[in-house]
Structure formats: C-alpha cells, structure tokens
C-alpha cells in the first residue's frame, strides 16, 4: 500500500470511531402524516458537516412503537 491509501484508510477508521451518538426524535401531526420519526446514525452528514437525519412515516401507533423498539435495540437514544 502506498502512503495515500494508508492515509485514506486511517481517515475512514477515525470517522467511524468518532461518529456521533445514534439519536432519534418523534414528530406527530406534521403535514398529512400522523407520526414521524427522524433518526441519525451518527455517521451520515450533509456537505457542510451537519448531521443527516433519515425519516420514517407511520399511520398507526403499533407500527410506530415497533420501529422505535427496533431503534432502541440498535442503540439509538431519544433526543
């Protein structure tokens, strides 16, 4: 491996190790949807470096509760 490849690999590992917390938050009654969950995996970012939140939309509370249970099992914390 050349020095550039090693440096890129080190940067990649450093980003993974310094990744932020996994967080989520709920929103109810936004637009036409009943329940929404925004969640950030601690890694994805916009071009300016701000966190990129994924979005999950639900129409009933059972599906919402099941999704939040999965997020919590994966280590997400409520913001």
ZAMARGU-4260 file (C-alpha; in steps of 0.2 Angstrom, whole numbers, plus 5000, padded with zeros to 4 digits):
<rodrens>
0) 5000/5000/5000 | 5006/5017/4996 | 5005/5032/5009 | 4990/5039/5001 | 4980/5023/5003
5) 4985/5021/5021 | 4980/5039/5025 | 4963/5037/5017 | 4960/5021/5027 | 4966/5029/5043
10) 4954/5044/5040 | 4939/5031/5037 | 4943/5022/5053 | 4944/5039/5063 | 4927/5044/5056
15) 4919/5028/5061 | 4927/5029/5079 | 4922/5047/5081 | 4905/5045/5075 | 4892/5054/5085
20) 4878/5047/5095 | 4864/5037/5087 | 4848/5048/5091 | 4830/5049/5086 | 4815/5060/5089
25) 4797/5059/5086 | 4785/5072/5077 | 4766/5070/5077 | 4754/5078/5065 | 4766/5085/5053
30) 4758/5088/5036 | 4747/5074/5031 | 4756/5061/5041 | 4751/5056/5058 | 4768/5050/5066
35) 4785/5053/5060 | 4802/5048/5067 | 4818/5057/5062 | 4834/5047/5066 | 4853/5050/5064
40) 4865/5035/5064 | 4880/5046/5070 | 4889/5044/5053 | 4879/5052/5039 | 4882/5070/5036
45) 4877/5084/5023 | 4891/5093/5013 | 4893/5106/5026 | 4896/5093/5040 | 4879/5094/5049
50) 4870/5078/5053 | 4859/5070/5040 | 4843/5063/5048 | 4833/5049/5040 | 4814/5049/5041
55) 4801/5036/5044 | 4782/5039/5042 | 4768/5029/5051 | 4750/5030/5051 | 4747/5019/5066
60) 4754/5019/5084 | 4758/5000/5083 | 4770/5002/5069 | 4777/5017/5077 | 4781/5008/5093
65) 4788/4993/5084 | 4800/5004/5074 | 4806/5014/5090 | 4808/4997/5099 | 4820/4992/5084
70) 4829/5008/5085 | 4832/5007/5104 | 4838/4989/5102 | 4851/4996/5089 | 4857/5008/5102
75) 4848/5024/5097 | 4844/5036/5111 | 4829/5049/5111 | 4835/5066/5109
</rodrens>
